[in-house]
Amino acid sequence: MIGMRLAGSITRPTVKRVLELKRLYGQCIPPKIYWEATAEERVGFRKLLRGADCRRDLNGPFHLHHSEQCRQILIDSLHFRDGIEYEIIAYSIMPNHVHLVIRHISKALHMGELLWRIRKFTGRKSNEVLGLVGNEYWERESYDHIIRSQRELMQQVKYTLMNPVVCGLVKRWEDWPGNYLTSKWLRKAA
């Protein structure tokens, strides 16, 4: 299981915490709280200082939602090495982040190297499309987790595909255009 976020985006729990601190302290977050906060929370605090005043302003950018070209660059890049260096089981491309469930099969390249290549290529191409050449596209940190059982695999696939439902973007996971589930998985589940 892999999660990647666009540069400058922050997670929903962090947005909630930042908005709670704004409610308590206004625009003047005490230095002690600022420096004890996570790096992601500090990004939220800086956005508050630049005028962000709601969850949507804090959570963005949303390049993967607003740009069909950026979304397609990511999809094409993910599928380019599918079956060669990894097997895609499922993914969900959200407006500002991606969940990816894959099985690593490359003997030559470490999974970290493969992800670095995907991030580098998609970031460069997407920034060209957006006119943001030279800017960070992906957050430097990403989330990864090794799945150790069939049960855990099923949970991670469900979590991935249900993400747009939980976020209130669609009623059914099948309706989200950024969701993908391999046909092999559908045959196994049937």
TORLORO-835455 format. One record per residue (C-alpha): residue in three letters; x, y, z negated. Coordinates in pm, 1 decimal. Each point is the difference from the previous one (the first is absolute). Example, Ala and Ser with C-alpha at 12.3 -4.5 7.8 and 13.67 -1.06 7.14 Angstrom:
! residues 2
<r><type>Ala</type><x>1230.0</x><y>-450.0</y><z>-780.0</z></r>
<r><type>Ser</type><x>137.0</x><y>344.0</y><z>66.0</z></r>
END
This chain:
! residues 190
<r><type>Met</type><x>0.0</x><y>0.0</y><z>0.0</z></r>
<r><type>Ile</type><x>141.2</x><y>334.7</y><z>104.0</z></r>
<r><type>Gly</type><x>-127.0</x><y>350.8</y><z>-53.6</z></r>
<r><type>Met</type><x>136.7</x><y>312.3</y><z>169.6</z></r>
<r><type>Arg</type><x>-117.3</x><y>359.5</y><z>-44.9</z></r>
<r><type>Leu</type><x>43.0</x><y>307.7</y><z>214.8</z></r>
<r><type>Ala</type><x>247.9</x><y>254.9</y><z>-133.6</z></r>
<r><type>Gly</type><x>-174.4</x><y>247.3</y><z>-226.5</z></r>
<r><type>Ser</type><x>-295.2</x><y>-226.2</y><z>-77.6</z></r>
<r><type>Ile</type><x>-76.6</x><y>-119.8</y><z>-349.9</z></r>
<r><type>Thr</type><x>-213.7</x><y>-285.3</y><z>-131.8</z></r>
<r><type>Arg</type><x>-352.6</x><y>36.8</y><z>-137.5</z></r>
<r><type>Pro</type><x>100.5</x><y>-74.2</y><z>-362.5</z></r>
<r><type>Thr</type><x>268.2</x><y>268.1</y><z>22.5</z></r>
<r><type>Val</type><x>-244.5</x><y>249.8</y><z>150.9</z></r>
<r><type>Lys</type><x>-236.5</x><y>-71.5</y><z>-289.1</z></r>
<r><type>Arg</type><x>277.2</x><y>57.7</y><z>-256.8</z></r>
<r><type>Val</type><x>118.9</x><y>321.0</y><z>169.9</z></r>
<r><type>Leu</type><x>-355.2</x><y>139.6</y><z>12.0</z></r>
<r><type>Glu</type><x>-47.5</x><y>-87.5</y><z>-368.0</z></r>
<r><type>Leu</type><x>320.4</x><y>184.8</y><z>-89.8</z></r>
<r><type>Lys</type><x>-116.0</x><y>295.4</y><z>213.0</z></r>
<r><type>Arg</type><x>-327.4</x><y>2.2</y><z>-195.3</z></r>
<r><type>Leu</type><x>195.8</x><y>6.1</y><z>-326.6</z></r>
<r><type>Tyr</type><x>274.7</x><y>247.1</y><z>93.5</z></r>
<r><type>Gly</type><x>-112.9</x><y>184.4</y><z>312.9</z></r>
<r><type>Gln</type><x>276.1</x><y>84.7</y><z>246.4</z></r>
<r><type>Cys</type><x>264.1</x><y>17.2</y><z>-279.5</z></r>
<r><type>Ile</type><x>100.7</x><y>-359.6</y><z>-69.8</z></r>
<r><type>Pro</type><x>231.8</x><y>9.9</y><z>-304.6</z></r>
<r><type>Pro</type><x>363.3</x><y>-77.0</y><z>91.8</z></r>
<r><type>Lys</type><x>15.0</x><y>-296.2</y><z>-241.6</z></r>
<r><type>Ile</type><x>-299.5</x><y>-164.4</y><z>170.3</z></r>
<r><type>Tyr</type><x>135.9</x><y>81.6</y><z>346.5</z></r>
<r><type>Trp</type><x>339.2</x><y>-159.9</y><z>-63.0</z></r>
<r><type>Glu</type><x>-146.3</x><y>-304.8</y><z>-176.2</z></r>
<r><type>Ala</type><x>-238.1</x><y>-58.7</y><z>292.4</z></r>
<r><type>Thr</type><x>67.1</x><y>-246.8</y><z>280.4</z></r>
<r><type>Ala</type><x>147.4</x><y>126.7</y><z>326.3</z></r>
<r><type>Glu</type><x>-340.4</x><y>-51.2</y><z>162.1</z></r>
<r><type>Glu</type><x>-172.4</x><y>208.0</y><z>-268.9</z></r>
<r><type>Arg</type><x>254.9</x><y>279.0</y><z>52.6</z></r>
<r><type>Val</type><x>-91.3</x><y>0.8</y><z>371.0</z></r>
<r><type>Gly</type><x>-360.5</x><y>53.2</y><z>-110.3</z></r>
<r><type>Phe</type><x>99.9</x><y>282.5</y><z>-234.9</z></r>
<r><type>Arg</type><x>190.2</x><y>174.4</y><z>280.9</z></r>
<r><type>Lys</type><x>-304.9</x><y>-33.0</y><z>225.7</z></r>
<r><type>Leu</type><x>-210.1</x><y>163.7</y><z>-272.0</z></r>
<r><type>Leu</type><x>240.3</x><y>292.8</y><z>-6.0</z></r>
<r><type>Arg</type><x>-35.9</x><y>35.8</y><z>378.4</z></r>
<r><type>Gly</type><x>-377.7</x><y>27.8</y><z>-35.9</z></r>
<r><type>Ala</type><x>-134.6</x><y>-354.9</y><z>13.3</z></r>
<r><type>Asp</type><x>-312.9</x><y>-6.4</y><z>-209.8</z></r>
<r><type>Cys</type><x>-177.4</x><y>-326.4</y><z>74.5</z></r>
<r><type>Arg</type><x>64.8</x><y>-373.4</y><z>38.3</z></r>
<r><type>Arg</type><x>10.9</x><y>22.7</y><z>380.7</z></r>
<r><type>Asp</type><x>258.2</x><y>281.3</y><z>-0.3</z></r>
<r><type>Leu</type><x>221.6</x><y>-195.2</y><z>-238.7</z></r>
<r><type>Asn</type><x>-29.1</x><y>-339.1</y><z>169.1</z></r>
<r><type>Gly</type><x>101.1</x><y>94.9</y><z>359.1</z></r>
<r><type>Pro</type><x>150.1</x><y>11.9</y><z>263.1</z></r>
<r><type>Phe</type><x>-235.3</x><y>-216.2</y><z>205.3</z></r>
<r><type>His</type><x>192.2</x><y>-50.3</y><z>326.2</z></r>
<r><type>Leu</type><x>-112.0</x><y>-363.2</y><z>30.6</z></r>
<r><type>His</type><x>-362.8</x><y>115.7</y><z>2.5</z></r>
<r><type>His</type><x>19.1</x><y>324.7</y><z>196.0</z></r>
<r><type>Ser</type><x>233.3</x><y>-123.3</y><z>273.4</z></r>
<r><type>Glu</type><x>-109.3</x><y>-297.2</y><z>207.6</z></r>
<r><type>Gln</type><x>345.9</x><y>6.3</y><z>161.9</z></r>
<r><type>Cys</type><x>178.0</x><y>-34.4</y><z>-336.7</z></r>
<r><type>Arg</type><x>-229.0</x><y>-284.9</y><z>-100.5</z></r>
<r><type>Gln</type><x>60.8</x><y>-175.2</y><z>334.3</z></r>
<r><type>Ile</type><x>378.3</x><y>44.9</y><z>-30.9</z></r>
<r><type>Leu</type><x>-16.8</x><y>-181.5</y><z>-334.8</z></r>
<r><type>Ile</type><x>-227.5</x><y>-277.2</y><z>130.7</z></r>
<r><type>Asp</type><x>219.7</x><y>-60.6</y><z>305.5</z></r>
<r><type>Ser</type><x>314.2</x><y>-0.7</y><z>-214.0</z></r>
<r><type>Leu</type><x>-146.2</x><y>-248.9</y><z>-248.9</z></r>
<r><type>His</type><x>-109.7</x><y>-238.4</y><z>276.2</z></r>
<r><type>Phe</type><x>324.8</x><y>34.6</y><z>199.5</z></r>
<r><type>Arg</type><x>188.9</x><y>-248.8</y><z>-221.5</z></r>
<r><type>Asp</type><x>-303.0</x><y>-198.7</y><z>-118.5</z></r>
<r><type>Gly</type><x>75.7</x><y>-368.1</y><z>48.1</z></r>
<r><type>Ile</type><x>372.3</x><y>69.8</y><z>47.8</z></r>
<r><type>Glu</type><x>128.9</x><y>143.1</y><z>-328.3</z></r>
<r><type>Tyr</type><x>-317.0</x><y>-13.1</y><z>-208.6</z></r>
<r><type>Glu</type><x>-359.1</x><y>-112.7</y><z>29.0</z></r>
<r><type>Ile</type><x>-267.9</x><y>257.4</y><z>-68.8</z></r>
<r><type>Ile</type><x>-280.4</x><y>-137.4</y><z>-213.0</z></r>
<r><type>Ala</type><x>-188.0</x><y>324.5</y><z>-66.1</z></r>
<r><type>Tyr</type><x>41.7</x><y>374.0</y><z>-19.7</z></r>
<r><type>Ser</type><x>-200.5</x><y>309.9</y><z>-75.5</z></r>
<r><type>Ile</type><x>107.9</x><y>333.3</y><z>142.1</z></r>
<r><type>Met</type><x>-145.9</x><y>262.8</y><z>-227.9</z></r>
<r><type>Pro</type><x>11.4</x><y>378.2</y><z>63.5</z></r>
<r><type>Asn</type><x>323.3</x><y>47.8</y><z>-198.8</z></r>
<r><type>His</type><x>133.5</x><y>-348.8</y><z>-73.9</z></r>
<r><type>Val</type><x>20.1</x><y>-357.7</y><z>127.3</z></r>
<r><type>His</type><x>-50.9</x><y>-338.5</y><z>-165.3</z></r>
<r><type>Leu</type><x>168.3</x><y>-289.1</y><z>178.8</z></r>
<r><type>Val</type><x>-8.6</x><y>-373.3</y><z>-75.4</z></r>
<r><type>Ile</type><x>261.5</x><y>-188.3</y><z>200.4</z></r>
<r><type>Arg</type><x>204.7</x><y>-318.2</y><z>-10.0</z></r>
<r><type>His</type><x>371.5</x><y>52.3</y><z>62.8</z></r>
<r><type>Ile</type><x>139.7</x><y>-249.6</y><z>253.3</z></r>
<r><type>Ser</type><x>320.1</x><y>165.7</y><z>128.2</z></r>
<r><type>Lys</type><x>322.0</x><y>-187.3</y><z>-65.9</z></r>
<r><type>Ala</type><x>211.6</x><y>294.7</y><z>119.1</z></r>
<r><type>Leu</type><x>-154.3</x><y>301.0</y><z>-173.1</z></r>
<r><type>His</type><x>-93.4</x><y>63.9</y><z>-360.9</z></r>
<r><type>Met</type><x>-357.7</x><y>123.4</y><z>-54.0</z></r>
<r><type>Gly</type><x>133.7</x><y>334.0</y><z>-123.7</z></r>
<r><type>Glu</type><x>188.0</x><y>50.5</y><z>326.1</z></r>
<r><type>Leu</type><x>-311.6</x><y>-82.1</y><z>204.0</z></r>
<r><type>Leu</type><x>-209.8</x><y>249.2</y><z>-197.9</z></r>
<r><type>Trp</type><x>269.7</x><y>264.4</y><z>30.8</z></r>
<r><type>Arg</type><x>-5.7</x><y>-42.1</y><z>378.4</z></r>
<r><type>Ile</type><x>-380.7</x><y>27.9</y><z>12.9</z></r>
<r><type>Arg</type><x>1.2</x><y>308.4</y><z>-220.6</z></r>
<r><type>Lys</type><x>283.8</x><y>166.4</y><z>193.3</z></r>
<r><type>Phe</type><x>-156.1</x><y>-60.3</y><z>342.4</z></r>
<r><type>Thr</type><x>-357.8</x><y>89.6</y><z>-95.2</z></r>
<r><type>Gly</type><x>112.7</x><y>306.4</y><z>-195.1</z></r>
<r><type>Arg</type><x>209.6</x><y>134.2</y><z>286.2</z></r>
<r><type>Lys</type><x>-267.4</x><y>-63.6</y><z>265.1</z></r>
<r><type>Ser</type><x>-284.4</x><y>135.1</y><z>-213.9</z></r>
<r><type>Asn</type><x>193.1</x><y>314.9</y><z>-88.0</z></r>
<r><type>Glu</type><x>56.8</x><y>56.9</y><z>372.9</z></r>
<r><type>Val</type><x>-376.6</x><y>-26.9</y><z>58.6</z></r>
<r><type>Leu</type><x>-75.3</x><y>233.1</y><z>-292.5</z></r>
<r><type>Gly</type><x>270.4</x><y>253.1</y><z>87.9</z></r>
<r><type>Leu</type><x>172.4</x><y>-63.6</y><z>-333.5</z></r>
<r><type>Val</type><x>338.3</x><y>-125.8</y><z>123.8</z></r>
<r><type>Gly</type><x>255.6</x><y>-4.8</y><z>-280.9</z></r>
<r><type>Asn</type><x>-255.4</x><y>-32.9</y><z>-280.5</z></r>
<r><type>Glu</type><x>-51.5</x><y>-300.4</y><z>-224.7</z></r>
<r><type>Tyr</type><x>-291.2</x><y>-211.9</y><z>121.9</z></r>
<r><type>Trp</type><x>-5.0</x><y>-286.4</y><z>-251.7</z></r>
<r><type>Glu</type><x>65.7</x><y>24.5</y><z>-372.7</z></r>
<r><type>Arg</type><x>342.5</x><y>-141.0</y><z>-75.8</z></r>
<r><type>Glu</type><x>-143.9</x><y>-245.3</y><z>-250.8</z></r>
<r><type>Ser</type><x>-233.8</x><y>-278.0</y><z>97.4</z></r>
<r><type>Tyr</type><x>-167.5</x><y>-279.9</y><z>-190.8</z></r>
<r><type>Asp</type><x>69.5</x><y>-364.8</y><z>65.5</z></r>
<r><type>His</type><x>-103.3</x><y>-316.8</y><z>-175.3</z></r>
<r><type>Ile</type><x>84.8</x><y>-363.8</y><z>73.5</z></r>
<r><type>Ile</type><x>-311.3</x><y>-214.0</y><z>16.6</z></r>
<r><type>Arg</type><x>59.2</x><y>-334.6</y><z>-168.1</z></r>
<r><type>Ser</type><x>-321.7</x><y>-196.9</y><z>40.3</z></r>
<r><type>Gln</type><x>-292.3</x><y>-51.1</y><z>234.8</z></r>
<r><type>Arg</type><x>-233.3</x><y>146.6</y><z>-262.7</z></r>
<r><type>Glu</type><x>211.7</x><y>313.7</y><z>-30.0</z></r>
<r><type>Leu</type><x>16.0</x><y>25.4</y><z>379.7</z></r>
<r><type>Met</type><x>-379.2</x><y>-3.7</y><z>17.2</z></r>
<r><type>Gln</type><x>-18.1</x><y>270.6</y><z>-270.1</z></r>
<r><type>Gln</type><x>249.2</x><y>223.0</y><z>182.8</z></r>
<r><type>Val</type><x>-179.6</x><y>-39.6</y><z>333.9</z></r>
<r><type>Lys</type><x>-330.1</x><y>90.0</y><z>-168.0</z></r>
<r><type>Tyr</type><x>160.6</x><y>299.6</y><z>-176.0</z></r>
<r><type>Thr</type><x>150.7</x><y>119.7</y><z>328.2</z></r>
<r><type>Leu</type><x>-315.2</x><y>-28.7</y><z>207.7</z></r>
<r><type>Met</type><x>-229.5</x><y>137.6</y><z>-270.4</z></r>
<r><type>Asn</type><x>209.0</x><y>314.8</y><z>-51.9</z></r>
<r><type>Pro</type><x>-211.9</x><y>219.0</y><z>233.7</z></r>
<r><type>Val</type><x>-317.2</x><y>-131.0</y><z>-167.4</z></r>
<r><type>Val</type><x>129.8</x><y>76.5</y><z>-350.1</z></r>
<r><type>Cys</type><x>99.7</x><y>349.3</y><z>118.8</z></r>
<r><type>Gly</type><x>-353.8</x><y>57.4</y><z>130.4</z></r>
<r><type>Leu</type><x>97.3</x><y>30.3</y><z>367.3</z></r>
<r><type>Val</type><x>-221.4</x><y>-286.6</y><z>122.3</z></r>
<r><type>Lys</type><x>-256.9</x><y>-240.6</y><z>-144.3</z></r>
<r><type>Arg</type><x>155.4</x><y>-318.0</y><z>148.8</z></r>
<r><type>Trp</type><x>369.7</x><y>-73.2</y><z>55.5</z></r>
<r><type>Glu</type><x>-75.6</x><y>-111.9</y><z>356.8</z></r>
<r><type>Asp</type><x>-115.9</x><y>353.4</y><z>84.7</z></r>
<r><type>Trp</type><x>335.4</x><y>167.4</y><z>-73.0</z></r>
<r><type>Pro</type><x>191.7</x><y>48.9</y><z>330.3</z></r>
<r><type>Gly</type><x>336.5</x><y>-20.2</y><z>-180.8</z></r>
<r><type>Asn</type><x>-63.4</x><y>-350.5</y><z>-137.3</z></r>
<r><type>Tyr</type><x>150.6</x><y>-308.8</y><z>159.1</z></r>
<r><type>Leu</type><x>-29.8</x><y>-365.5</y><z>-93.1</z></r>
<r><type>Thr</type><x>179.6</x><y>-258.0</y><z>210.7</z></r>
<r><type>Ser</type><x>-221.4</x><y>-246.4</y><z>184.9</z></r>
<r><type>Lys</type><x>205.8</x><y>-287.4</y><z>-154.5</z></r>
<r><type>Trp</type><x>-115.7</x><y>113.8</y><z>-343.3</z></r>
<r><type>Leu</type><x>-362.8</x><y>20.0</y><z>116.4</z></r>
<r><type>Arg</type><x>19.0</x><y>-359.8</y><z>126.8</z></r>
<r><type>Lys</type><x>148.8</x><y>-118.5</y><z>-332.0</z></r>
<r><type>Ala</type><x>-265.1</x><y>182.2</y><z>-201.4</z></r>
<r><type>Ala</type><x>-286.0</x><y>-144.7</y><z>207.1</z></r>
END
